[in-house]
Structure formats: C-alpha cells, structure tokens
Amino acid sequence: MRSKISTSGRITVLLGKHQAATGERMSPRKLAEKAGVPKDFVYRLDSGAARHVDLDALARLCAVLNCQPQDLLIWESERAESV
C-alpha cells in the first residue's frame, strides 16, 4: 500500500471559509503577506506541488486562517493493485 499527503485546493477552500466567516476577501498573495510566508509557498501548497512543508510556516498559515494543520494536509491512502 502506498500513501501520500496532499494539499491540493485546500488553501482555496479555507480562503472561502474565511471570507464567509469574516466577510474579508483574501487572496493567496495577501494570505502569504499576513502569515509572513513566501507567496510561492502558498501557491505550491494550494496546487499540491509542495514537496516539503516548513512547520513554522504551516503554523502561521493556520493562525491566519483560524484552522488546524489537518485542514491543510490531507492523508491519501492508495491501495496497491493486486496481481
């Protein structure tokens, strides 16, 4: 069995929830500024292209979005194909 952690689309979803809860519209670029993380990191995380995640950066994103790390990181379990 092979598993992986995915982040694809999670930032976009959380930005929508943030807007619904606060009325504040925030772009990924503004999120990066507020969290003090590189905007490229936010875009890579949202596209699912991030290979390494800085835990401090993840904590800062969670603080701005008022979420937990498990809201950003999704564990995907893949079943091995039987022969």
C-alpha positions, -999 to +999 in steps of 0.1 A: +000+000+000+013+035-009+001+067+008+008+104+004-001+137+019-020+161-004-027+198-001-043+204-035-070+230-033-071+232+005-059+269+007-087+279-018-113+261+003-101+277+035-099+312+020-136+307+010-145+297+045-125+326+060-144+350+037-178+335+047-169+338+084-153+372+085-166+390+053-129+397+045-118+386+010-082+374+010-061+363-020-034+337-016-009+366-020-025+385+009-026+353+030+012+349+024+018+386+035-004+382+066+013+349+076+048+361+068+055+332+044+067+333+008+038+337-017+054+309-038+050+286-008+013+293-006+008+287-043+028+255-043+008+243-012-025+251-029-016+234-062-003+203-044+032+209-057+049+214-023+073+186-016+084+199+018+064+218+043+080+242+068+061+235+101+066+271+113+051+284+080+022+259+083+015+271+118+015+308+107-009+299+078-032+281+103-031+311+127-043+335+099-069+311+086-080+300+121-077+264+112-057+232+122-029+216+102-052+187+093-074+212+075-045+219+051-028+185+049-049+155+037-036+120+041-044+100+010-041+062+012-037+044-021-043+006-023-018-015-041-032-032-071-034-070-067-019-091-094 
